Amino acid sequence: MDAIQTPIVQVMGDLIRRHPGTISLGQGVVHYPPPAAALDAARRALPDPETHAYQDGAGQPALLDAIGEKLRRDNGIETGRGNRVMVTAGGNMAFVHTILGITEPGDEVILPVPFYFNHEMAIDMAGCTTVRVPTDDRYQLDLDAIRRAITPRTRAIVTVTPNNPTGAVYPESSLRAVNRLCRERGLYHISDEVYEYFTYGDATHVSPGAFDGATDHTISLFSLSKSHGFAGWRIGYMVYPEGLADSIAKVQDTVLVCPTVISQVAGAAAMEIGPSYTRSFMPALADVRDIVLAQLRTLEPLCTVPPADGAFYCFLRVNADADPMNVAERLVKEHGVAVIPGHAFGVKEGCYFRVAYGALQKETVAEGIGRLVRGLREVLT
Ligand SMILES: Cc1ncc(COP(=O)(O)O)c(C=O)c1O
């Protein structure tokens, strides 16, 4: 555990608490609550004794039905045909289940860099090795680099699209190439799609689990945390090949026994509303994004803002020699704004920051991003 990084959100959270009034562009959260119908369903379930009992490990039938319907409609993934669905306590747990289910200690898992830090942490905790593969200057996948990174110990390649921390959306052609490569080389393709509904402009999300021949080697991870404001309810789910059923069931039974029942009841009601709930917030989020990107672009050429067509992040590249942690600390202490330094996402060289704007409302965005732009100018020059 000593070798595993301290969760950066915690580190920045402590710093923010010591400097009240700081505007956080740090944590990857949305500003909206769960749908009212989900909360009503949870309230109605409270008196039912079944709510307080152990239930099926894989998830409640009503939620599993809603997930099956959603996967068919939104992702093009048919369930029950060589694959299974398991409800988990969020997307993070689905990833941990996956790693425990498919690896032995000493195995390797390929993560394109920058990566979502909890993915690396999970791989390391399982006694496996994270193999870091660079992306290009637009944070898109470098297929040749991924191919070169494969060794006899490789078990899986992870893709996250729309991406945290970069906001990049991978085109279908890249995802098909990764999925094909995994099939040819006997690897799993782990596809984290927790930001599936968060795309802007012409960008569209594609699910690798829907590709022909993908079922036997593709593990697709989803979550209600962002889409339905469900972060505290802890509901995610995974679609995985049938051949892994015993392994994944063992992990689930040991770690979670069964997903929290009242959260599942709320989750089923939220899924019944579907992506229209998320989409109702997208125009406002797109406005916030426009303001954030336009303001950050005023920092060019001191900073570069690569395309960020998805999720609610962008990954700022500083074209100057500076220590990212030092800059992040000064931004909080001297300018009252928090961003996450790039090294938390596996970027070892250079100075990068993730800017998260999902929690901002239009009223606060100008102030927050204004502080960041002024602060970066002052700290970096
Ligand atoms: C890429 C990615 N995957 C998974 C998660 C986990 O979310 P949760 O465990 O709340 O579903 C996050 C949360 O920030 C994320 O950014």
The ligand as a MOL file (V3000), in Angstrom:
LIG
                    3D

  0  0  0     0  0            999 V3000
M  V30 BEGIN CTAB
M  V30 COUNTS 16 16 0 0 0
M  V30 BEGIN ATOM
M  V30 1 C -13.2420 7.2710 -15.6970 0
M  V30 2 C -13.9760 7.0140 -14.4330 0
M  V30 3 N -14.3450 5.7680 -14.1550 0
M  V30 4 C -15.0060 5.4650 -13.0250 0
M  V30 5 C -15.3280 6.4430 -12.1120 0
M  V30 6 C -15.9830 6.0110 -10.8670 0
M  V30 7 O -17.1930 6.5110 -10.5880 0
M  V30 8 P -18.1710 5.7680 -9.5990 0
M  V30 9 O -17.3840 4.7540 -8.8280 0
M  V30 10 O -18.7140 6.8490 -8.7300 0
M  V30 11 O -19.1920 5.1460 -10.4740 0
M  V30 12 C -14.9580 7.7690 -12.3600 0
M  V30 13 C -15.2530 8.8240 -11.3830 0
M  V30 14 O -14.7660 9.9260 -11.4130 0
M  V30 15 C -14.2680 8.0490 -13.5490 0
M  V30 16 O -13.8800 9.3000 -13.8390 0
M  V30 END ATOM
M  V30 BEGIN BOND
M  V30 1 1 1 2
M  V30 2 1 2 3
M  V30 3 2 2 15
M  V30 4 2 3 4
M  V30 5 1 4 5
M  V30 6 1 5 6
M  V30 7 2 5 12
M  V30 8 1 6 7
M  V30 9 1 7 8
M  V30 10 2 8 9
M  V30 11 1 8 10
M  V30 12 1 8 11
M  V30 13 1 12 13
M  V30 14 1 12 15
M  V30 15 2 13 14
M  V30 16 1 15 16
M  V30 END BOND
M  V30 END CTAB
M  END
